[in-house]
Amino acid sequence: MKKVLILDIYRDSNYRISKDTNGGYGTENDFGTGIIPSVLSRVTKKSLFWPPLSALNLLSEFLRDNNFIIKFSHEINSVDHDVDYIFLTTSIVCSKTELNCAQRLRIAFPKIRIYAIGPFAKILQTEYNKLGVTIIDGEPEFLFQNIKINSANLNLINAENIFSIIKKNPDQLADPLWVKSTNSLTRNYLFGYQNGYIPIIATRGCPYSCFEYCVYPLTQGKLVNSTNPEKILNDINFINKHTGSSNFVFRDPVFSINKKYTNELLIALQNNRRSKKGKSYSFTIETHLNNINDDLASNFYAAGINWVKFGIESADMSVKENVNRYSLENDEQIKKVKICKKYNLKTVAMYILCQPDDTLITHNKTIDYSKALRTNLAQFSLFTPYPGTPYFLKNKDSLITNDFEKYNQYNLIYKHNIFNANSAKKELGRAYSSYYINKLFHV
């Protein structure tokens, strides 16, 4: 049997690197200067790691197919001459490291056929193609739905510069067999989950207007692709059976984006909870505050949703309008957060500093607003124009670095009228320190 290796490598970093976040481009959580940001960075580094979910799902497809010897690894040293095919996960935050890995493999193992998976691979298509690496364009877990996977067809794909995923039916994906072949029990100390925190996905795609700078519509499309609730329940129960974990994070770009589907899924989760004879699951979701009302919040809680994340971005409406960010008025957002608290939902608000129209005044407004909103946690990052987005194309001349590994949401990588790289880091640290010191003294 032919041997397939899914290779997911990372560069050394003092901070947590995730390739699964930010639409598959990835993030590196350097929360800025100061004691509190340093502690938060350290805690995050010690928890909250899982490989790209799309790569794990691809692993499950190979395991179900059972026609290959399949292995998943984070180590380039795991490659030997017995390997026939390598699927290399790619991101923006490890882009140089991944490309260097492909170069080393091509020299050491010229006969191995290599495929680059992940949405950022297409940005570096020329560089990968020069090495004889084929780009899998689209969500790789759907590869088996687009072509019969055997040695002959994998060889044919490798002869092309790029192979595009077209058919995408999440209901036909394999069970999450990857949990039996990888160390899947990541923890989340910030949320209090120390016995496992597992990623799942119900919907892909996002139609919101923030595609100007957000990569989710770029990487998953604007049309929402939903998984049958029965399939979701089967996957959750399968993961629990094989890992014992009862804590899950939905990796949907916007949970509850389709009201009819969301109601069906929540009812299914509620019924499943009742049938577990007292054993319940807990879930983390990310949604838009516009979707929150009393009925939905009540149903969230009844379904086992404990944590709700949402983007605020800025407290200044003009700052958000500059990048086509759709959001509610500030007072309305406060009402929505109060609804979450009413139904015992813990909240995480996400903010973006150093947006193009930001100043010290707008930063102060956003930091003060973050404290007034009184969410359980807050996350601050820096505005980043990502390759492939409209904002990147419009502002290429303002970029101050071509080192894509710095595009991690925590470095200022473009010319700003007010802030530079150092002052942006200080602003990031100031935001974290101000918010969490306030929480310590205003519980």
N, C-alpha and C positions, 0 to 999 in steps of 0.2 A: 504493500500500500504506500501511496505517496504521502509525504510528511508536510504538513502546513504549520507555520508558526505565525501567530499574531503577536507582533512585537510593539510594545508600548514603552518607550524609553523617555527618560527625563534628565534634565541637566541638574547639577548640584545647586541647591538654593537654600538660604536660611528661612525661606518662606514657603508656605503651602502652594503648590502648583496643581491646578486642576485643569485638565483638558476638556472636561465635560461641560463646564460652565461657559457662559457667554456664547451660546450657540455653537459650541464646538471649537471656537477660537481659543478659549482658555483664559485663565486669570492666574495671577501670582499675588498673594495677599500680603503685601508690604503696606501696613496701615499708617506709615508716616513716622515722624520723629516724636519722641517723648516716652515716658515710662508706660503709660496706659496703652498706647498703640503697640509698643514692643511686647507687652504682656499678651494682648489680644492676638498679635501675630504669632507668638509662640504657642498659645493654646490652639489656634487654628492649625498650625503646622503639625501638632501632635494628634490631630483628629481630622475628620472630614476629608478622607481621600477615597476615591474610587476611580477606576479607569473610565475612559469614554464609554457611556452606556451603549452607543451604537456598535462599538468594537466588541463589547461583551455579548450583545445580541447576535453579532456575526459569529462569534465563537459558538453560541448555542445552535445556530444553523448548521455549522459544520459537525457539531456533536450529534445532532439529530440525523444528519445525512449518513454518518457512520461509514463513509467510503474513503476517509482520509485518517491518518494519524494526526491529531490536532493538539497543539500546545499553545499556551498563552504565557508570555514572559515579559519582564521589564528589563532584562539584561541582554546586551548585545553578545555577551560571552556564551549565551545559550544557543547561538547559531553554530551549526557544524555542517559538514559536507553531506549529512543525511537529509538535511532540509531541502525540499524541492520548491516550496513557495513561501514567501513572506508577505504578510499584510502589515504594513508599517503605519501606525497611527500618527497623524500629523496635527499640528496646532500652530498658532502664532507665537505662543509663549515659549515653545521649545523648537522653533522652526529651524534655527541654525544647527542645533543639536541633532535634529531628525535628518536634515539634509546631509550633515557630516556622517551620520550613521549609514545612510544609503551609499555614500561614497566609499566608506570603509568596506561595506559588505560587497560592493561591486568589485573591488580590488581583490578581496580575500576569497570571495565565492562567486566567480563570474558566471557560473551556470545556474545559480538560483534566480528564479523569476520573482520580481519584487513589484508589489502594488501599494500605492500610497492612498490611504483612506483618511477621511476627515475633511471638512469643508475648506480648510486653508490650503490644502494641497494644490488646488486649482490655481491659486495665486502664484505658486512657484512651479507651474507646469513646465516651463521651459527648462528650468534647472533639473527637475526630476527626469524629464524626457531625455535629456542629454546623457543621463546615467542608465538609460534603458528601463526606467521605472514607469509603470503605467498608472495614470491617475484614475481612481474610481470616483466619479463625480456624482454626488448624491449620498443618501443615507445607505451605508454599506450593508446593513442588516437585510436589505431588500434585494441583495445581489442574486440570491437563489431564485427569486421570483422573476428575474429578468433574463436568466440564461441557465440552462442545465449545467450544473457545476460538475465537471469531470476534468481529467488531465488535458484532454484535447482542447476543450473550450477555454480552460485557464491559459493554455499556451497561446491560443488565438487572441484572447484578450490582451495578453502581454505583448503581442506584436503591434498593438494599437497605442497611440499616445494617450488616449483617454477613453474610458468606457462610462457611459451615462446611465444612471438608474432612472427608469421611467415608471415601471409598475411598482406600486407601493401599497400593499394591503396589510395593515398591522394585525388583522385578525388571523392571518395565515402564518404569522411568525411562530417560531418554536417556543416551547416552554423555556423559562429562564434557566436552562441547563448549566449556564456559566457559574451558578452559585456552587456547583459541585466540583468545579475545576479551578477555582480561584479563591484567594483569601478575601472574602466579600464582607467580612464583619467590620466595616469602618465604624468609628464612633463619632458622636457629636457632643463634646463636652459643653459647648455653649448652650445647647438645648437640653442638656441633662440626660442624653441617651448614651449610655456606656456599654450597652449589650447588643449593639448592632444598629446600623442606620443604612437602609438599602434603597438605591435609586430604582424607580419605575417610571413609566411614561404612559399617559392615556391619550394625549393629543399632541400633534405636531403642527407647526405653522402658526403665523401671527399676522393678522391683517391691519394692525394699528399703524398710525401715521408716523410713529417714531422710527420707521425704517430708514429715515434720513441718516441716522447714526447707529442704529441697532442692527446686529447681524442676524438675528433670528429669522426675519423675513427673507434675508439673503440665503441662509443655509437650509431652511426648511420650507420656504415658500410662504405666500400670503394666505393660501387656502388652508383651512383647518382639516387635518386628517385624523379622525377619531377611531379609537379602538373599542370594540364591543365590550360593555361592562362585564359580561361573563368571562371574557378573556382576561381582563384585569384581575378579577377575583381569583381565577385559576392561577394566575401568575403569583399573586400575593400569597395564596395558601401554599403554593409550591415552595416559594422562598422560605416561608415560615417553617414548613415541614423539614427542610434540609439545613436550615441555619439556626432556627429557634428565634430569629429576630422578629420583633413585632412592630418595629419603627420603620416607616417608609417615607421617602421624599419624592413627590411627583416632579419629574423634570420637564413638565409641560411649560412652554414659554409663558402662557397665560391660562391658568386653570379657571374654569367656569366661563370660557369665552363664548360657548354655545349653551344657552339656557336649557334647551330641551335635553340635550345630551348630558349636561351636568346633573340635571334632576334625575335622569335615569341612572347615572353612575352613583349618585349619593344614595338613592333608594337601595341600589344593589349593595352598597357598602353597609348601610344600616341593617339590611336583612341578614347580611353575612355576619355582622356583629352579634345580632340576636341569636344566630345559630351556633355561635362559638362557645355557648354554655359558660358565659362569664369571662371568657378570654377575649380581649379586644385588641385591635391594632390602633396605632396612632400614625397620623399623616402630617406632613408638611407640604404646603402648596405655595405657589406664587401666582398672584392674580392682580387685577386692576381694581382700585377702590371704587371705580364707577360701577362695578358689578355687585358690590356689597349692599344688601338690605337685610331687614330683620328675618325674613323667611330663609334667605340663603345662609345667613350666619347661623341660624338655628339648625338648619340641615347640615351645615358643616360640622357643628359640634356633635350632632347625633350620629354622624358617619364616622367619627373618630378623628376629625381634623383638629389638631392641637395648635399648630403654628401656621400663620398666614403672613406671607411676605408680599410687599408691594413697592413699586417705585414712586417716590415723591419727586426725586431729582433736584428740584429747587423750590424755594418759597417765593421766588420772584417770577411772575407770569411772563414778563417780557423775555427773561432768560430762556424759559422753556419754549416760547414761541419762535425764537431764533433758530431752533433745531427741530421745529415741527413736533414738539412733544405735546400730545393731548393729555390733559389732566383736568381735574375738578378744581374749583376755587378752594382756597385754603380753609375757609370756614366749613365748607362741605366735607372736606377730607377729615377734619376733626370730628365731625358727626359720624362719619363712616368708621373711624377708629373706635369711637365710643360704642358703636353697635357691636363691633368685634369683642370688646371688653364685656359688654352686657351678656354675651353668650360664652364667656370664658375662653375666648380664642386669644392666644398669645400672638403678638404682632412684631414684625420686623420691617422697618421703613428703610428704603435705600435712596441715597442721595448722590448726586454727581456734582463735584466742585470743579472750578476752572473751566466752566463752559464758556464759549466765545464771548458772551456779553457779561460774564461775571466780573465783579469788583469786590473789594474788601467789604463794601456796604452790603452787596447781595449775599456774600458769604455769611456775614453776621446775621442777616435776615434769615438765611436758611438754617444756620446753627441754632438760633433762638427758636425758630419754628420747630426744629427737631425735638427740642426740649419741651416745648409747649404741647406737642402732639402726644407725648408720654407713651410711646411704644415700649415694648419690653426690651427690644434691642434696636440698634441703628447701624447701618453700614454706609460708609462714605467711600467714594472712589473718585478718580479724575477722568474728565472727559477725554475720550480717545477716538480720533477719526480712524476707522478701520478700513483697510484695503477692501474694495468691492462695494462699499457703501457710497451713496450719492455725496455725502459730506466729504469723504476722502477725495473723490474725483474733483470736487469743486475747490478744494483747498490743498492740493498737492504741493503748491509752492510754499506753503507755510510750515511744512513739516521740518523738524530740526534733526531728525535721525532716520536712517534707513535700516537700523537694527530692529527688525520686527520683534525680537524677543523682549524688547522694552515696551512693546504695545500690550501691557498687562493690566490696564485700568488703574495702575498706581504710579505711573510715570507721566509727566507732562511731555508729550512728544511733538507738540506744534507751537509755533510762535503765538504767544498770548500778549495782548496789549498791556496787561497788568503784571502777570505772574511769570516767573521763570521756573526752571526745574527744581531749584532749591526751595524757593518760596512756596511752590506748590506742595512739596513734601511737608513743609512746616504747616501749611494751611490744613492739610489732611490730618496731621497729628493734632493740631489745635481743635479740629472738629471732633475727633474721637475723644480727646481729653475733656473738652468742655461738656460733651454729652454725657459721658459716663461718670464724671465727677458730680454732675448734677443729679444723676440717678442715685448715686451713693447717699446723697444728702436729702433727696426728695423721693423716697420710696413710695 
